[in-house]
Amino acid sequence: MKQPMTFAVCGFGNRGMEAYSAYAQTCPDQMKLVAVADLLPERRQAAVETFGVAPERVFDSAEKLFQAGKLADVLIISTQDRDHVPQALQALELGYDLILEKPISPNWDECIALRDKAVETGRHVVVCHVLRYTPFYSTLKQMLTDGAIGKLQTIDAVEHVAYWHQAHSFVRGNWRSSEETSPMILAKSCHDMDILRWLADAPCRALSSFGHLSEFKPENAPKGAPLRCLDGCPHKDNCPYDAEYIYLDHETTGFRKDAHDWPVTVLCNGTATEEGIYQALKTGPYGRCVYHCDNDVVDHQVVAMEFENDVTATFTMTAFTRENRRTIRLMGTLGEIEADMLRREIVYRPFGKPVEHIDCRSVKANGGHGGGDGGLMQAAFALFSGQTGEALTDIAASVDSHLMALAAEESRTHGGKTVVLHRD
């Protein structure tokens, strides 16, 4: 039997371990994990005990991993945003093909440098814009390709971040600071910029954007709110952002509600326990009051876009929703489509014909992000093993969607001015 392709991982956290390396457990004939680098000892231990990586191939830094030379066919880079490109450039020099967590970089020059290095070395760089690999968006793309609504004219997309997800990732968590990581339109919504560009089937010509951090600021803290939720907050019973509620009792994310994966595993750096969660809430960033954090990324933003083929689009990202989901409307010359990713439902309204309801739930979704995580890994394996010639999210396509996100942030920080996108 043909040997599985070997993988190394730099950054063995939520995405590197739970999203991508899990593929080695479900498809061991395709992927074998042989090397890991991570700063945290509990994650390195998981690499050995859960994934069977040899202890001598487990490193406490990316630098030591690279010093060991090329250890695998493919390297997955899932570290912090600003580490991606420096690590990717070293990996390409060593001869790795890459799976690179998004965003590529918040710096446009770094995005271009990586694109050019991939061409120079002849290596593949697959960026983790996982939504393209979901049954949901694949169905929408095929409907547009088949002319189901005629010529596409208008797109209206909304990312419902959800109040608890905003609190976890973008107020208390790793992506709260645009200086440390990336602006939220890039860190969270480069997925959406990529999907809009893919569905529009043309580059973006110009855009403008407005958005603000309006709620999660010290001046909005309820009177008497302490720095930490467990420090006797008088508003605890009526605060939906209460950390104990979100991580222990919330209907979707709470440990006591049998939610033993993300986000509670982030607090415990692996297997979640109630004791571990309480300890994290007492001492770590996830126990802080949402009004007393060091966050600066927006909590709501809109983008208006015009594409080269005259398709227009609007995109809204907002923290202030109950559910974490994406919805989209596609309007064309012969009909319209309205779709909900969470429920995996598509409503097709052709002009002059009966309305049709398409249920995507019958299609098996492999992994998180509506099946996008597993779909990306399957596609990457096919690419790296020579079964297919190109990836849906190659470096060139991904760089273009990053240009959209960076232009949107430029517009937002300059009063919503129109930005014409230049690609030279």
N, C-alpha and C positions, 0 to 999 in steps of 0.2 A: 504494500500500500504506500502511496506517495506520502512523504513526510509533511507534517503541517508547517506553515510559514512561521518563522520565529519573530517575536515582538519584544521590544523593550519599552518601558514606560518611564517618562520623566515627569514626576508630579502624580503621586499615587493616592489622590483624594477622591472626592465624590465623582468627578468625571473620569479621571484616569482609571480608578479601580472599579467603581460601581457601574459606570455606564459602558466603558469600552473593554476593560479587561474581563468583564463578565462573559464576553463573547467566547473567551477561551474555555470557559466551563460548559457553555451550551454547544459549542462547535469545536471540540478538541481536535478534530481531523483537519481543521483549517488553520487554527491559531494556537501557538504555544508561547506562553509568557516565559522569558528566559532571563530578564534583567529588569531591575527597578531602582529608581533613585527617588528618595523623598526625605524631607527634613525631619519628619516625626517618627520616633522609634516604633510606635504602635502600628503605623502603616507599613513600615519595613517588616515588622513581625508578621503582619497579615500576608505580605507577599510570600514569605517562606511557608507559613502554616496553612494558608488557605489556597494559595496558587502554586505551591511546590517549587518556587524559585530557589535555586541553590544559594545558600548564605553568602558565598563569596561573590555572587553576582547582584548583591543588594547593597546600594550605596547611600550615604547620607547627604550627598550633594550631586547636582548635575555635573559639576566640574569633574568629580571622581568618575562618574559614568563615562564621560567623554575621554578622560585620560586612559581608560581601559581599552580604547579603540572601538571598532565596530563589533558589537556583540550580538546583533540580530539583523534580520532582513529589514524590519520596519521599526521606526521609533514613534511612539505616541507622545506628544508634548502637551501636557495639561497642567501647566504651572500657572503662575499669575500673569496677567495680560502683558505687562511690560518686560517679562522675561522671554516671551515667545520667540521673537525674531533673533535675538542674540544666540539662543540655544538652537534654533532651527538652522541658522547659518553654519554653526559648528557641525551639526548633524549631517547636513548636505555635503560638507567637505569630507566627512568620514565615509560617505557613500550610502547613507540611509535613505530609503523612501520614508515619507512622513505622513502621519495623521496629526493635524494641528488643531487644537481647540481654538474656537473663536473667542474673541476677535484676534485677528492676526497681530495688530498693534494699534494703539491710539495715535501713532505717528505715521503720517503719510509716506515720508521718505523711507521708513523701515518697511512698509508694505511693498513699495516699489523695489527695494533692495532684495527682499526675499523672492519676489516674482522673478527678478533678473537672475538671481543665483540658481533658482530651480531650472531655468532655461540653460544656463551655463553648464550646470552639472548633469543635466539630462535626467534628473530624478523627479519622481512624482511628489507633489505636495497636495494632500486632500484636506481641505479646511472643513471643520465640523459644522457646516450649515445643514443640520440634520433634517430640517423640515422638508427639504426637497425629496427626501427618501421615505416620507410617510405615505401610506395608502391614501390618506385624506388629500394632501396637496397633489399627489401624483394623479389622482382622479380628476381634480380640477384642471390641471395642466392638459390632460388628455382631452377633456371636454372642449377646452379652448382650441386645441390643435385640430380637433374634429369639426370645428365650426359650429358647435352646439348653440352659441348665441350670436352667430355671425361674426362681424368684426368688433373686437373688444374696443370699448370707448372709455369706460370709467371703472376705477377700482376704489372701494371704500373698505379699509381694513382697520380693525381695532384689536389691540393687545390688552386684554383685561388682566393686569398683573396680579391682582388680588391683594387686599390689605395686609394679609399675613405674610405673603411672599415678599412684598415691599419691605415690611418690617424686618424679615429674616435676612434677606440678601442685600438690600439697598439702603437700609437705615442702620441696622446693627452689624451687618455682615461684611464679607470681604469686598463687595463691590459698592460700598457706601461712598467712596471718595474718588472723584474723577482724577485727582492728582496721583493717587496710589495705583489705580487701575485704569479705568476708561470712563468717558461720559456715558450716561445710561443708554442713550440712543445707540451707542456702539456695543456696550457690554451686554445689554438685554435685547435690543431690537435690531442688531445687525442681521439676525435671523429673518426679520420681517422685511428689511431693505432688500435682502437677497431674494426672498420670495416674490416681492413686488416686481423686481427687475426681471425675474424668471417668467412670471405670468404675463407681464407686459410685453416680453419678447423684444426688448429694445433697451439701449442705454438711457439713463436719465439725463435730460437736457438741462433742466433748471429746477430749483426748489426753494421753498422758504419754510421757516419753522418758528414756532413759539412754544415756550414751556417754562416752568418754574418749580422751585422747591418752595411750596406754599405752607405745608402743614407741619412737617416734622422738624420744628425749630424750638429753641428754648422759650421764646416768647409765647408760644402756644401751649406750653405745659399747664395742665390743670393746677390750681392753687394747692400747694403742699405736696406735690408729686416728688418723691425722692429720686435719687440718681438711679436706683435699682428697683425693679418691680417687687423683689422679695423683702425690701426694707420697709415694710409696713405702709404701703401706698394706700391712702384713704379712698382712692378711686378704683381700686382693684376690681370690685364686683361689676362695675359698669364700663370697664375699659376693654375693648376688643383687642387691643395691642398688648395686653398683659402677657408677659413672657411665660408665666406658669400655665396660663390658659392655652396659649398657642402650642407649646411643646408637650403638654401633658393631657389636656382635656379637649382640645379642638377636634371637631368632627372629622377633619381631613388629616391634620398633621399631628394630633395628640398621641403620645405614647400609650396612654391608657385606653385609647380608642383603637388599639392594635395597629398603629402606624409605626412600624419599627424600621423604616428605611428613611430616606431623605424627607424632611430636613433634620430629624432628631439624631441621625447618625453623624451629622456634621458636628454637633455639640460634643459627641463622645469620641470623635475620630475613629469610628468603626461601630462595633456592636453597642447599641443603646441599652442602657439600664436606667431605671428611675433614679437610683442613687447617683449615677453619672450625670444625668440631666440636671439634677438639683445642684450638684457641685459646679457644673458649668454655669448655671444661672447665678450662682453666688459670686463667682470669681471671673467669669469670662465675658466677652462682649455681648453675648446673646441674652444676658440677663438685664441689660441696661434699659432704662425708660426710653421709649422712642423719641421723646422730646429732649433728651439729654445725651445725645450721641454726637459723634464728630463727623456726621454725614454732610455731603454737599451736592449729591446728584439730585436731579429733578424728581418730582413725584407725579408729574403729568406733562405731556408734550404732544404737540400735533405737528405734522409735516404735510405740506402740499407739494406735489410733484408733477412735472410734465416730462414725458418721455419723447425720444426722437421720432417715434411713429405717431405722435400727437395723442397718445393715450394719456389721460390725466388720472391722478390717484391722490387720495388722502389717507393718512395713517395717524391713528391716535393711540398713544400709550398712556395708561392711567393706572395709578395704584388703587384707586378708590372703587373697587369692585369686590363682590363677595367671592366669586369663583375665579380661578386661574384658568383662562381659556383664550382662544383666538377666534374671532369671527370675521367674515369677509363677504362683501357683495361685489359681483362682477357684472357689469352692465354692457351689453353689446347691441348691435343693430338689429338682431333677430330674437333677442331674449335676455333674460337675466338669471343669475345664480346667487343664492344666499346660502351660506354654509357656516357651520359651527364645528370647530375642531374637537372640542371637549366631548360633545355628543356624537361626533363623527356622522353628522347628518348634512345632507346637501338637498336643497330645494331648487329644482330646475323649472323656470317659468318661461317656456318658449312663447313668443307672441302668436296669438291666434290658435293656440293648441292647449290641451290639458296640462295642468301642473303635474310634475313628477317628483316623487320623494325618493332619494337615493340613500341607502343605509350602508355606510362604510364599515359598520361594526362586524360584518360577516367576514371581512378580510383580516387575517391574523396580524396583530401588531407586535413586532419583536422588539421589546425593550421600551425605554422611556421615550418622551417626546412623541407620543402617538405612534411608536414603532420606528421613529427616525433614527434612534441610536443603533439599534440592531440592523436597520436597513443600510446605514452608512458603513458599518463594519462589513456586511456582506458585499457591498459594492466595492469597498476598498480592497478586500481580498481578491475579488474578481479582477480588479485593475492590476494589482501588484503581481498576481500570478499569470497575467497575460491573457486572461479570458475575455477582457474588454479593453478597448483602446483608449478610453478617456473617462474621466470622472464627472459627475454632475456638478461637483463643487471643486473644480480645479482652481489653482492659485489665481489665474487671470480673471475668472468670473468672480471670485471672492474679493479680489482687490477692488473691482468695480463697485460692489455693494458697500465696501468700506468707504469708498470715496463719497457715496451718497450719505452715509451716516456722519462722516466728518464734516461734510458740507452742511448738513442739517444742524449740527452743533455750532458751526461758524455762524449760520443764520440766526439761531436762537440767541447766541451771546452778543449779537449785533442788532438787536431790535427787530428781528424777523426779516431782515433784508433778503432780497432775491439773490441767490448764488447760482451762477452759471457754471456748470461742471466742465473743467478742462482736464484732459487725460494725457497730456504730454509731460 
